[in-house]
Amino acid sequence: MNPSLLLVVPVLLPVLSGLLVGFARPLRTETAQRVFLIGVLVLNAAAGLAVIFRGDMSLEIFRLTEALPIMLKTDSLARLFCALASVVFLLVGIYCPVYIRHEGSGSRFYMFFLFVLGAVMGFGLSGNFITLYLFFEMATLLSMPLVLHSMTKEAISAAFKYVYFSIAGAALSLIGIFFIFTYGTTLEFTPGGVLDMQRLAGSEGQMLFVTLLAIIGFGAKAGMFPLHAWLPIAHPVAPAPASAILSGLITKVGIFAVIRFVYYLVGPEFIRGTWVQTAWISLALFTGIMGSLFAFKEQALKRRLAYSTISQIGYIMFGLAILTASGLVGALLQVVFHSTAKNAVFLVAGAIIINTHSTKVADMRGIGRQMPGSIWGFALASLSLVGIPPMAGFTGKWFLAVGSLGADTGFFTWLGPAVLLFSALLAAGYLMPIVVNGFFPGAGHDTAGGKCEAHISMLLPILLFSAAALILGIFPSGLISFFEQIASVLL
């Protein structure tokens, strides 16, 4: 058997399993669905690990035209994304059954949950730009039903806005395919870029403009300004597991698409020192500070966390935009660290909602006494999001600041670290009071409600994500070495 056929397993297994859980009669009961879901996620994680550790592989699936093959391929970036997706979906999948019992329509939710897993694994393993774009669009369309799951008027409206923003971004990015096809030597991802400078001569200005359009377009999925507004709209109405997937992973689809386009197709040297780099850095820093300011004043917990995601995406985009090795390492570290921490806090938000029916921050005074395990998990994840050592978020922001100070980007050299510091202070202001007031509500607070801790199957993923935010902060050297190897090839 061709070992490269392993590449299709992490893509097809969840898709076929999603069809079964959606339509097979034996899987209509809650117990059967729970066992089946966890089994599929474990098997898919094992298949993903097999792909990750087998070395570089490539497999052509079919051809749209003679010049446009649909192909899967592994490299270091693919391994990172697939490992992250496998872990996130497995832990969120463990959390799902108890939460979805309260939401209802479990078969539909699990079906699209698995469909999205297949799409994001295909995205991560894409071997060229056209394959990436197809899976990018699939991830959008298949994740929309997760947002509208409750089928309320607000949920349906939010889901369509999510799709509108995503499709608008994808349309901007599609122009990049045409230009890379015209002026590139290949659509396959090649470190350093594929542009044929002789063929491009005289059209450099157009290519720069298209590059910025693609960055903004893919940035829509990530939550970067100006196409960021879907995040605070979709999160409050989506089930907590869907919010965790959207914030912890789907936004990273946009990030990885930007990395593929800039670092593997256009090439960082093409935009270094140009107005495109200046515009990209400006958008990233504005995204970071704007998200923090809106989060600071927001009183609905899930909307506050959604704005926090926008802010954190700004940090990541800034690390990518400064085009230095340390900046790229910091951005990749933040991808992992933000995913672990933000999954934890969104899962805690879901546990609070189904156990206390509280959605406003002001209503959560004393919540630490009612749900101590969950709020301890929230506390650890929040410390990582703020960037307090020894939590993981500190390491990522350290590399971002070092990368900025070592970059030749004019006044952005010092402005970047200043924005990171100010945003961190705002993050402390909108996250830590929830923890402090949760454990120390004040003498006049009524705690007669008693404990209502999350079910163990919900609490376990929360604590594992939170523990990862601590452990990766104490022992980051393995990830740093891996990301430095990626940066050494690309820069």
N, C-alpha and C positions, 0 to 999 in steps of 0.2 A: 504494500500500500504506500502511496505517496505521502510522506510525512506532512507535506504542506496542506493536505486535506484537513488536518487538525484545525486550520484557521477558520473553517466554516462552522465548527461545532459551537463555539461561544456565541455565534450569531444566530444559527438556526435553532439550537436547543431551546432557548427561551421563547422564540417565536412560535414554534410548534407546540411547546408546553402551554403557551398562552391560549392557543386555540382550544386545547383540551380543557383547560380550566374554565374557559368561557362557555363551552358547548357540550362537554361530555356529562351525561346524567350521573354517573357514579361520583362525580366531583361536585355535586350540588350541596353536600353537607359541609358545615363549618369545619369539622374535624378533618375530613378528607382534603378540603382545600388547604388547611394549614399544613398538613403533612406533605402534600404534593408540592406546595409553594416552597417550603424550606428544602425539600429534597432536590428540587430543580435548581435552586440557588446554590446549594452546596455542590451539585454536579457541575454547574456552570463555572463556579469559582475554581473547581479542580481542573476543568478544561482550560480555563484562562491561565492557570498556573502552568499547565503543560505547554501551552503556547509560549508563555513568557520565558520559560527556562530551556526551550529547545534550540535557541539561537535564531539567527535571522532566517526567515522563510518568506516565500512569495508564491502567490497563487492567483492566476487569472481565471475569473469566473466566467465571463462572456465579454463580448464587445458590442457596444452601442453602434459604433462604426469602426472601420478599419483603424482609425487613429484614436479611438476613445475606448480603451479597455476598462472594464470594471475589475479591479484587482484588490486583493488583500495582501498585506505585507507587515512584517514585524521589524521594528527598530527600537532604539532606547525610548523614544517618546511614546511609541505604541505600547510598550511594556508598562510604562508609568501609568498611562490612562487606563489600560485594561485592568491593572492591579487595583487602582483606585475605584473603578466602577464595580469590580467584583466584590470588594469589601463593603462598599457603601450599600449596594443592593442587598447583600446578604444580611447585614445588620438591620437595615430598615425593614427588610422582609420579615425578620423575627419579630419586630415591633408591630407589624401591620395587623395581624388577626384580631387582637383585642380591640384596637382602635376602630377597625373597619366593622366590627360587630355593632358598634354604636352608630356608624354611618349608614350601614346597609349596602345592598348591591355588591356584595363581595366578589362574585364571579366576574362582573364587569371590571371592577377595580384591578383585580389580580391579572386579568387578561391583558389589560393595557400596561400594567406595571411590568409584566414580562416582555411585552412588545417593545417597550422603551429600552429595557435592558438589551435586547437584541440589536436595536438600532444604535445605541451608544457603543456597544462592543464593535459593531461594524464600522462605526465612525472612527474609533480608536485604531482599528486595524487597517484602515484605508491606505492603499498603496499609491494613490495618485489623487489629484485635485477633483476630478469628476466623481470618483467614488466617494470621497469625503463629502462633496456637496450633496450627493443623493442621500447619504445617511444623515447628514445635517438636517435636511428637509424632513426626512422620516422621523427623526427625533422630535421635531416640532409638532408634526401632525399627530403622532401617536401619544405625545404627552398632553395634548389638549384635553382629552377625556378625563385625565386625572384632575385637572383644574375644575372642570364643570361637574365633577362626580355627584355633588349634592343636588344638581339640577334645579337649584333656585335661580331666580331671575338674576341675582347678583353674580352667581357662579357662571352662568351662561354668558353674561356680558363680559366678565373678566376673561373667560376662556377665549372669546372671540378677539378681545383686545390683545391678548397674548399672541394669538396667531397673526393678527394684523401687523404688530410690531416685528414679529419674527420673519414674516414673509417680506415686509418692506426691507429689512436688513439683508435677507437672502437675495433679494433682487439687486441691491447695491453690490453685493459680493459676486453675483453672477457675472457682472461686467468684467471682474478680474479673471474669470475663466477664459473669456474671449481674448483678452489681451495677453495672458500667459500662453494661450494656444497660438496666438499670432507671433509673438516676439520671443517665446521661449523655445528651448531645444527639446523639452519634454514636459509632460504634466506630472511626471513622477517626482516625488519629494526627494530633493537633492540638497544636502547641507551646503549653504553658501549661495543658493539660488540657481536658476536655470535660464536667466535672460541672455539672449544673444545680442551683445551690445552693438555689433555691426548692423544687424537687422533693425535694432531699436533706434539707431542714429537719426536724429531729427524729431523723434516722438517721445523723448524723455519726459517732457512736461506733461503730456497726456498720461504716460505711465505712472508718474508721481500722483497725479490727480486720482487715477483709478485705484492706486494703492491706498490712498486715504479713504476712498469710498468703501473699499473692501474691509478696511480696519473698522470703520464705523458700522458697516453692515454686519460683520461677524460680532462686533461689540454689542449689537442689539441683543443677541442671545446671552451674552455675558452680563448685561446690565450696565453698559457704559453709556454715559451721556453722549448724544442727545436722545438715543432710543432706549431709554432705561425705564420708562414709566410703567411698563407691564408688571414689573416686580412687585411694587406695593399694591397693585390692583389684584394680582393673582393670588398672592400668598394668604391674605385674610380669609378667602373663600375656599381655598383648596384644603383637602384633608392634610393633617400634619405629616404623614409619610410622603405625600406628594410635595409638600413644601420643602421637606428635607431633601428630596431628590432634585427638585428644581434649583434650590439654592446651593446644595452641596455638590451637585454633579452637572446638571444641565447648563448652568452658567459656565462651567469649565469647558463644555463643548465649544462655546464661543471663544474662550481663551485659547484652547488648543488649535482652533481653526485659524486664529490670528497668528499663532506661532508658525503653523505650517505655511501660511501664505507669505509672511514676512521673512522668516529665517530659512525656509526650504524652497521657495519659488522666486520671489522677488530678490532676495538677498539683502542682508542688513547694510552692506556697503553702498547699495544703490540709494538708500534713503538717509544714510548718516549725514548729518549737517545740513539737510535740506529743510524747506519749510514744512514738509510732511512730518518730519520728526518733531519739529517745534509744535505743530498743531496736535499731534498725537500726545505728546507730553502734557500739553495744556488741557486737553480733554480728560486725560487720566487724572491729573491733579484736581481738576474741577469736580470730576466724579467723586473722588475721595472725600473732598471737603463738603460737597453738597450732601452726599449720603449721610455723613455724620451729623450735619446740622439738622436735617429733616428727622433723623432718628432721635436726636436729642429732644425735640419738641413733641414727637409722636407719643400718644398715650395708649394706643392699641398695641398689644404685645407683638402680634405677628407682623403688623405693619412696621413696627420699630425694628424688628429683626430683618425685615425685607430691605429697609433703608440701610441697615448695617451691612447687608450683603453688597449693596451698591457701593458703599464706601470701600469695602475690602477689595472689590473688583478694581476700583481705582488704583489701589496700591499695586495690584498685580500688573495692571496695564502700564503703570509707571515704570516698573522694573523691566518690562519688555521694551518700552519705548526708548530708554536711555541707551540701549544697544551696547552694554558692557557685560563682561562675563559675570561679575558679581551681581549685577542687576538681574540677569537672566536666572542665576541660581536663586536669588531672593524671590523672584516671581514664581518659580517652580516650587520652592519651599512653601510659599504662601498658598499656592494651589492646594497642596496636601493639607497644610495646617488649617486653612480656612474650611476645607471640606469636613475635617473631623470635628472642629469646634462648632460649626454652624449646623451640622446634622444633629449634634447633641442638643443645642438650645432649641431648635425647632421641634425635636421629639419631646423635650420637656414641656414646651408650650402646648403640644397636643395632649400630653398627660394631664396638665393643669385644666385644660378645657373640658375633657371628658370626666374628670374627677370632681372639679369644683364649679364648672361652667363659667369661670372667670376669663374674660378676654382683655380687660383693661388693666394696665399696670397698677393703677390706684387700688384695685380690688385685691391685689395679691399681698397686701401687708399680712404678715404672719404665715405665709404659705410655706416657709421653711420648717415650721413646726408641724404642719399637716403632712408635708411630703419631703422629709429631710433628705432622703437618698437622691431624689430627682433634683432638688435645689442645690445639693452639693455638686452634682454633675453639671448643673447650669453654672455654678460658681467657677469651677475649673475651666470650663469652656470659655466663659466670659473673660477670665484672666488671660487666656490665650489670645482672644480676639483683641483685647486691649494691648497686649504685647508686654506683659509683666514677666520677667525672668523668675523661675526657670521654665516657664511655659513655652510651647513651641512657637507661638506667634512672635515672641521676642527675637528668636533666631532669624526668622524670615525678614522681619523689619530691619534687623541689623545689617543683613546683606543688602537690602534695598538702599539703606542709607549709605553704606560703604560704596556701593555701585554708583550712586548719584554723585558722591563727593569725588569719585575718580573719573567721572565722565566729563567730556569737553562739551558741555551744553549751556555755557554762559551762566546767566543768573539762576537757571533751573538747578545748577549744581548745589546751591544752598537752599533754594526754595523747596525742593523735593523733601529733604529731611525735615524742614520746618513744618511742612504740611503733614507729614507722617506724625510728627510729635503732637501737633495741635489736634489732629483727628484721633490720636490715641487718648488724649485728655477728654475729648468729647465722648469717646467710646466708654471710658470709665464713668462718665457722667450719666450715660443712658443705660448701662448694663449693671454696674455695681450697686446702685440703690435698690434694685430689685432683690438682690441677694441680702443686702444689709437689712432692709425693711422686712424681708421674708423671715429672717432669723431673729431680728430684734424689732418687733412691731411697736414697742412702746407700752407703757404701763396701762394705758386705758384701752388697749385692744382686746376684743372678745375672742378668745381661742376655744370657745365651747364646741366648735365643730369637730374637734378631734382629728386623729390621723386618717388620711385617705391616700396613702402611698400608691404609686403606680403599680400595676400588676408586674410580676417578675419578668415576664416576657417583654414588657415595655421598658422596665428599669434596666435590664441587662444591656441592651444596646446603648442606652444613654451613658451608663457607666463605662462601657468599653470605648465609646467615642471620646469621652472625657479623659479616661486614662491614657488614651493614645495622644491626646493633646499635651499631657504631662510627660509621658515617657519619651515621645519624640523630641520634646524640648530638652530633656536631660541627656538623651543619647542621639543627637542629630547627625553624628559624623558619617554614618552609612549613607543617608540621603544626600548629605552635602557632597560626598565623594562621587556619588552617582550623577548628580546634577552638574558637578564640575566637569565630568567627562563629557556630558552632552554639550556644555557651553564651550569646551575646548574644540569641539568639532565644528560648532556653528559660528564661532567668533574668532 
